[in-house]
Amino acid sequence: MGRGQEMTRGETVPRLIDVKPLENYRIWVKYSDGIEGVVDLSELVGKGVFAVWKDYREFQKVHIGPGGEIAWSEEIDLCPDAIYLRVTGKKPEDLFPKLRELAVQHA
């Protein structure tokens, strides 16, 4: 299922429509349902593929990738759904109700 496509019962996954770098390794994001917010990514700086962010200019290259992901390069991207959960404080089951159904079936 692509980003923003229909889910069960007519629900849709909000699509990332804008992202901007902010100071101190934070990003501002906006989604198709009007939700927007700031996420602090400073805990990732210097770890694994995020080592390149030690050069702050690399962090500032954030953009929306071709698949709707939050991207900096072909090697560095973040799932927009995970960031949406951080911004809203929701759980995966809130965004993907089918997960709740599957958990009950396998309990």
KOLFI-876703 format. One line per field, with one value per residue (C-alpha): chain; y negated, z, x negated. Coordinates in steps of 0.02 Angstrom, whole numbers, plus 32768, in hexadecimal, padded with zeros to 4 digits. Layout:
BEGIN
c <- (A|...)
py <- (Y|...)
pz <- (Z|...)
px <- (X|...)
***
This chain:
BEGIN
c <- (A|A|A|A|A|A|A|A|A|A|A|A|A|A|A|A|A|A|A|A|A|A|A|A|A|A|A|A|A|A|A|A|A|A|A|A|A|A|A|A|A|A|A|A|A|A|A|A|A|A|A|A|A|A|A|A|A|A|A|A|A|A|A|A|A|A|A|A|A|A|A|A|A|A|A|A|A|A|A|A|A|A|A|A|A|A|A|A|A|A|A|A|A|A|A|A|A|A|A|A|A|A|A|A|A|A|A)
py <- (8000|7F57|7EC1|7E6E|7EFE|7F42|7FB3|8018|7FC0|7F29|7EED|7EA4|7E98|7DE0|7DB1|7D46|7CA5|7C37|7C46|7BC1|7BC6|7B62|7B38|7BB9|7C51|7C3A|7C46|7BF8|7C6A|7C52|7CDB|7CE2|7CE8|7C3F|7C85|7C2C|7C2A|7C2A|7CC6|7CC8|7D3F|7D0C|7DB7|7E00|7D8C|7DEA|7E98|7F10|7EC1|7E22|7E01|7D8C|7D18|7CE2|7C6B|7C09|7BDB|7C93|7C8F|7BF4|7C57|7CA7|7CBC|7D2C|7DC2|7E10|7E8E|7E0C|7E2F|7DAB|7DB0|7D63|7DD3|7E7E|7EC8|7E65|7E5E|7E6E|7EB6|7E28|7E94|7EA9|7DEC|7DD1|7E3F|7DD9|7D35|7D6E|7DE2|7E68|7F22|7F8A|7FDA|7F2D|7F0E|7FC1|800A|80B0|80CC|80D0|8153|81BC|81B4|81F7|8283|82BB|82A8)
pz <- (8000|7FD0|8042|8052|8003|8049|80E1|8132|8151|80E6|8157|8107|8142|814D|80CA|80F1|808D|80D1|8136|8169|81CE|826F|82E8|835F|82F0|82F1|825D|8240|81E7|81A0|816D|80F7|8189|81C8|8255|8265|82E7|8315|8335|838A|8331|8391|83E4|8339|8312|8300|8309|8276|81D2|8230|824E|81B7|821A|827F|81EB|820A|8151|812E|81A9|8152|80B0|80F1|806E|803F|7FE0|7F45|7FB0|802B|80AB|810D|80B6|80B8|8036|7FE8|8084|810A|811F|81A5|819D|8199|81F7|828A|828F|8285|831F|837C|834E|837E|8410|83BF|83C1|8322|833F|8335|828A|824D|829D|8247|82C1|8351|82F8|82D2|8387|83C2|8342|8379|8435)
px <- (8000|7FB7|7FB5|805E|80BC|815E|8156|81DF|8284|8257|81C9|812D|807B|804D|7FCC|7F35|7F47|7EBB|7E1B|7D9D|7CFC|7CF7|7C6B|7C22|7C49|7D04|7D7A|7E23|7E9F|7F4D|7FC6|805B|80D6|8099|802D|7F87|7F00|7E49|7DE2|7D38|7CC1|7C25|7C18|7BEC|7B5A|7AB6|7B04|7AF5|7B2B|7B55|7A9B|7A9E|7B10|7A78|7A69|7B09|7B13|7B3B|7BCD|7C11|7C27|7CC8|7D50|7DE1|7D9E|7DEF|7E4E|7E8E|7E05|7DA8|7D00|7C54|7C02|7C19|7BC9|7C25|7CE1|7D65|7E13|7E92|7F10|7E98|7E7D|7F39|7F4D|7ECA|7F1F|7FCE|7FA4|800E|7FE8|7FCF|807A|80CA|807F|8092|812F|8111|8080|80FD|8164|80CB|8091|8139|8135|8087|80A0)
***
